[in-house]
Amino acid sequence: MELTERKKKVLRSIVDLYIRTAEPVGSKAIAELPEREKCVISLRYFHGLTQDRVAKVLGVSQVQVSRIESKIIKRFREKLSG
């Protein structure tokens, strides 16, 4: 399932809103992520979607969402402990 331009625009708006309203440390870390990773974080943690649902929205497999999420969490942990 390919993301339409309209869906991409909506996802970007959602992510941008959360970046602007999140706490400063979190917003900087999120702002530095590539767009797909921002969408995963936004949909999983700000909107409470399951990995399966996020996968359907983004047009990828649930395994891909899991890998992206794991990579983001690892990167955030490294930054916090850094």
C-alpha positions in Angstrom: 0.0 0.0 0.0 1.6 3.2 -1.2 1.2 6.4 0.8 -0.7 9.0 -1.1 0.6 12.6 -1.1 -2.4 13.6 1.0 -1.5 11.0 3.7 2.1 12.0 3.6 1.2 15.6 4.1 -1.1 14.7 7.1 1.6 12.5 8.6 4.2 15.3 8.2 1.8 17.8 9.9 1.2 15.4 12.8 4.9 14.9 13.3 5.7 18.6 13.1 3.0 19.4 15.6 4.4 16.9 18.1 8.0 18.1 17.5 6.9 21.7 18.3 5.0 20.7 21.4 7.2 18.0 22.9 9.7 18.7 25.6 13.0 20.3 24.2 15.3 17.2 24.6 12.7 14.9 23.0 11.8 17.3 20.3 15.4 17.7 19.2 16.0 14.0 19.1 12.8 13.5 17.1 13.5 16.4 14.8 16.8 14.8 13.8 15.1 11.5 12.6 14.5 10.8 9.0 10.8 11.3 8.0 9.8 7.6 8.1 11.2 7.2 11.6 9.4 10.3 12.7 6.2 8.8 11.4 6.8 5.6 13.2 7.5 7.4 16.6 4.5 9.7 16.1 2.0 6.9 15.2 3.3 4.5 17.9 3.8 6.7 20.9 1.7 9.8 20.3 -1.3 8.1 18.7 -1.0 4.7 20.3 -1.2 2.6 17.1 0.0 -1.0 17.1 3.0 -1.9 15.0 0.7 -3.8 12.6 -1.5 -0.7 12.2 1.5 1.6 11.6 2.8 -0.9 9.0 -0.5 -0.7 7.1 -0.5 3.1 7.3 3.0 3.3 6.0 2.7 0.5 3.5 5.5 -1.6 5.0 5.6 -4.9 6.9 5.1 -5.1 10.7 8.6 -6.5 10.9 10.0 -3.4 9.2 8.1 -1.2 11.7 9.6 -3.3 14.6 13.1 -2.9 13.2 12.7 0.9 12.7 11.3 1.3 16.2 14.1 -0.8 17.8 16.7 1.2 15.9 15.2 4.5 17.1 15.0 3.4 20.7 18.6 2.2 20.6 19.7 5.5 19.2 17.8 7.5 21.8 19.3 5.4 24.6 22.8 6.0 23.3 22.2 9.7 23.2 20.8 9.8 26.7 23.7 7.8 28.1 26.2 9.6 25.9 
